[in-house]
Amino acid sequence: MTLHVKVDDKLVEKARLIGRHPSDADTVTAALQEYITRHRHDIGPTSAPAASQTESARLKTQRLLAFLDAWMEEPDEQGDAWWDEFEADLTTNRFNLVTSADE
């Protein structure tokens, strides 16, 4: 199917590189497939989240992504040895992040 839509070129390029897709069309197809997979449970009158919950989740996600983008721009001053030790520590001392709702 041929569809003409205006899409942010930088966004498509970033997704193409992250997903290692050979073309923009493959990138958009993969994005749509992932969207459908992630939101398939929302289909139906009883399972759809309230609009305010969806908006709240979107805002939280946007803030988190902005934070991660800013964090990735900061230079790493720790060095490879520090990160190797940190990874080894995480491997030997596993932990779980639990929210109050999970308890």
Backbone as a ProteinNet text record, in pm:
[ID]
protein_1_A
[PRIMARY]
MTLHVKVDDKLVEKARLIGRHPSDADTVTAALQEYITRHRHDIGPTSAPAASQTESARLKTQRLLAFLDAWMEEPDEQGDAWWDEFEADLTTNRFNLVTSADE
[TERTIARY]
84.3	0	89	59.4	132.8	56.4	129.5	68	162.2	110.3	192	160.3	258.4	243.4	369.6	353.9	469.8	520.9	647.4	708.1	840.1	873	998.9	1115.7	1195.2	1307	1407.3	1436.3	1533.8	1482.3	1353.6	1293.2	1300	1267.9	1273.4	1417.7	1510.7	1651.4	1702.5	1666.1	1707.5	1649.8	1522.9	1458.8	1520.5	1553.3	1613.7	1750	1828.6	1960.5	1950.7	1861.8	1845.7	1795.8	1697.7	1641.6	1720.2	1820.9	1903.4	1818.5	1721	1634.3	1699.8	1687	1753	1691.6	1565.7	1502.1	1403.5	1362.6	1262.4	1129.9	1093.5	968.3	970.3	1084.2	1097.3	1089.5	1146.5	1143.7	1001.2	925.3	786.7	702.3	723	649.1	678	805.2	842.2	781.9	782.3	725.2	575.2	506.6	363	334.8	416.9	398.9	419.9	522.7	548.7	435.7	386.8	274.8	152.7	122.4	6.8	27.1	146.8	175.5	161.5	214.3	209.9	69.9	-12.5	-143.2	-260.2	-231.7	-337.1	-432.8	-382.8	-467.2	-565.5	-542.7	-631	-759.7	-767.9	-886.6	-1001.5	-1113.4	-1230.2	-1274.2	-1403.7	-1458.3	-1416	-1387	-1356.7	-1208.4	-1122.5	-980.1	-908.5	-975.6	-910.4	-886.1	-761.8	-734.6	-804.1	-827.3	-887.8	-792	-847.7	-765.9	-663.2	-702	-608.1	-492.8	-519.7	-413.3	-317	-371.3	-287.9	-201.4	-260.9	-186.5	-78.3	-111.8	-14	103.5	73.5	179.6	264.4	201	276	369.9	320.3	403.5	521.5	497.2	605.3	708.6	660.4	750.8	832	768	838.5	944.9	910.6	1008.6	1125.4	1095.7	1202.3	1293	1234.8	1315.1	1400.6	1345.1	1422.4	1539	1512.5	1619.3	1728.6	1689.1	1787.1	1867.8	1802.2	1874.4	1978.8	1939	2032.9	2147	2113.9	2214.7	2315.3	2265.7	2353.9	2448	2410.6	2494.1	2609.7	2596.5	2700.6	2819.3	2941.5	3058.8	3070.9	3124.7	3144.9	3284.2	3289.5	3418.2	3466.6	3391.2	3424.4	3536.6	3538.7	3639.8	3593.6	3656	3615.5	3629.1	3735.5	3756.7	3643.1	3598.5	3487.9	3362.9	3330.9	3210	3219.6	3338.6	3356.5	3331.3	3383.9	3362.5	3213.9	3151.3	3008.4	2924.4	2954.1	2880.7	2900.7	3022.9	3050.9	2974.6	2968.8	2894.8	2746.2	2690.4	2548.9	2521.4	2615.4	2598.4	2597.6	2686	2694.2	2591.9	2546	2450.1	2323.4	2247.5	2126.2	2023.4	1943.8	1837	1715.7	1600.5	1475.3	1416.9	1363.5	1293.5	1146.6	1095.5	959.5	885	767.8	684.7	593.2	534.7	444.1	324.4	286.3	172.6	207.7	337.8	380.4	389.3	395.4	413	284.8
-117	0	123.5	217.5	341.7	445	509.6	608.4	727.3	844.9	965.2	1040.7	1044	1116.3	1196.1	1303.3	1383.6	1331.4	1288.4	1230.7	1302.6	1320.1	1383.9	1298.5	1353.7	1279.5	1232.6	1318	1282.5	1166.2	1165.5	1059	926	927.7	805.4	755.8	846.8	807.9	747.1	808	755.4	615.3	597.4	466.4	364.2	407.6	316.9	268.4	358.9	321.6	231.8	266.5	187	46.7	39.5	-89.5	-162.8	-95.7	-153.2	-199.3	-115.5	-146.2	-97.5	-172.5	-134.7	-13.8	16.3	128.5	199	318.1	393.6	317.6	255.5	180.5	64.3	-5.9	-114.8	-61.4	57.1	119.8	151.2	212.4	248.8	123.3	21.4	-103.6	-166.5	-171.8	-228.4	-146.9	-14.7	71	46.2	31.9	4.5	-132.5	-231.8	-364.9	-362.2	-290.1	-279.8	-204.7	-99.7	-23.5	-113.5	-191.3	-281.8	-384.8	-441.9	-541.2	-482	-361.7	-299	-254.6	-217	-160	-252.8	-373.4	-468.9	-489	-488.4	-509.9	-395.3	-280.4	-164.6	-175.1	-272	-285.2	-339.1	-275.6	-320.9	-214.9	-209.2	-103.5	-111.8	-230.4	-239.9	-230.1	-252.8	-254.3	-124.6	-31.7	92.7	178.4	230.4	314.1	448.8	511.4	644	739.8	841.5	936.9	1003.9	1037.8	1105.1	1012.3	881.7	786.5	773.9	767.7	757.1	880.9	997.9	1123.6	1131.8	1091.7	1093.3	1000.9	883.3	789.3	845.3	908.7	969.6	1078.5	1164.3	1271.9	1215.6	1113.1	1050.5	989.7	924.9	865	971.8	1081	1190.3	1250.9	1269.6	1324.8	1229.2	1100.2	1001.5	999.2	1001.7	1001.9	1127.6	1241.8	1366.7	1357.8	1301.5	1282.6	1192.1	1079.1	985.5	1046.8	1125.5	1194	1289.2	1367.2	1460.1	1384	1274.6	1194.5	1136.2	1090.6	1031.9	1136.2	1263.4	1370.2	1407	1372.9	1406.4	1312.3	1367.9	1281.1	1186.9	1069.9	970.7	989.8	1021.8	1047.3	927.8	817.8	704.3	617.2	598.6	511.9	367.5	290.8	152.5	62.4	79.7	-6.7	9.1	132.5	156.2	85.4	96	33.2	-118.7	-174	-319.2	-367.3	-292.9	-328.6	-314.6	-209.3	-187.4	-301.4	-341.9	-451.8	-581.9	-608.2	-728.6	-725.1	-607.9	-592.7	-618.5	-566	-589.1	-736.8	-803	-944.5	-1030	-998.5	-1078.5	-1036.5	-913.7	-862.5	-816.2	-910.8	-877.6	-813.3	-724.9	-660.2	-644.3	-627	-606.5	-473	-403.1	-279	-314.4	-286	-320.6	-194.4	-178.4	-64.8	-106.8	-10.1	-40.9	-122	-106.4	-181.5	-329.4	-360.5	-498.6	-576.5	-508.1	-575.4	-635.8
0	0	0	-84	-87.4	-6.6	84.3	172.5	180.5	160.1	165.9	293.7	382.8	508.6	535.7	609.1	646.4	780.3	782	901.1	926.3	1051.6	1091.2	1040.9	949.2	890	994.7	1092.1	1195.4	1280.3	1307.3	1386.1	1311.6	1184	1102.8	1092.8	1072.5	1060.3	1190.5	1303.2	1433	1455.2	1423.5	1438.7	1343.6	1221.6	1124.3	1173.3	1229.1	1278.8	1402	1494.4	1615.9	1582.3	1491.1	1453.3	1347.3	1291.2	1183.4	1065.6	1030.4	917	788.4	679.5	554.7	485.2	513.9	444.4	536.6	495.1	570.9	575.1	463.5	458.5	557.9	566.7	663.9	806.6	828.1	960.2	1001.9	913.2	943.9	964.3	882.8	897.7	1033.8	1072.3	1202.4	1316.6	1302.8	1406.3	1421	1310.1	1315.3	1377	1342.6	1400.2	1551.1	1595.4	1738.8	1808.9	1746.1	1803.3	1822.3	1720.6	1727.4	1838.4	1846.4	1949.2	2088.6	2108.3	2240.5	2280.1	2182.4	2214	2182.7	2143.9	2109.2	2226.1	2349.6	2466.9	2489	2426.7	2444.7	2364	2274.4	2190.5	2274.7	2264.2	2339.7	2439	2467	2550.6	2696.7	2750	2892.1	2923	2823.9	2854.2	2818.8	2754.7	2716.2	2838.6	2855.1	2971	2958.6	3070.2	3068.8	2999.4	2934.5	2859.7	2949.4	3073.3	3162.9	3201	3215.9	3246.4	3129.6	3009.5	2890.5	2874.9	2893.8	2881.2	2987.6	3109.4	3217.9	3186	3135.3	3098.6	2985.1	2889	2778	2828.3	2916.6	2970	3048.5	3128	3203.9	3109.3	3004.6	2906.6	2835.5	2796.4	2729.7	2820.5	2949.7	3043.6	3061.3	3069.8	3084.8	2962	2843.8	2721.5	2710.9	2750.3	2748.9	2846.7	2964.6	3063.1	3008.3	2947.6	2893.6	2780	2695	2586.8	2643.8	2745.7	2808.1	2875.5	2941.7	3010.4	2911.4	2796.8	2695.8	2634.6	2640.8	2586.2	2679.7	2808.9	2904.9	2887.6	2896.5	2883.7	3003.1	2977.1	3081.8	3140.7	3268.5	3333.6	3414.7	3415.8	3500.8	3443.6	3313.9	3254.2	3245.9	3158.8	3133	3255.6	3333	3449.4	3550.2	3572.9	3666.6	3620.8	3490.1	3437	3441	3415.6	3424.5	3567.5	3666	3806.4	3843.4	3793.7	3820.4	3763.4	3640.4	3577.3	3654.6	3698	3777	3909	3971.7	4096.6	4075.6	3967	3936.9	3909.4	3846.1	3814.1	3940.9	4034.7	4157	4261.8	4258	4357.4	4288	4237.1	4163.2	4254.2	4195.9	4271	4181.7	4243.4	4171.1	4211.4	4116	4143.5	4165.3	4283	4318.7	4357.1	4300.9	4338.6	4452.6	4520.2	4631.3	4583.6	4456.9	4402	4384.6	4369.2	4348.6	4479.2	4590.5	4720.4	4770.9
[MASK]
+++++++++++++++++++++++++++++++++++++++++++++++++++++++++++++++++++++++++++++++++++++++++++++++++++++++

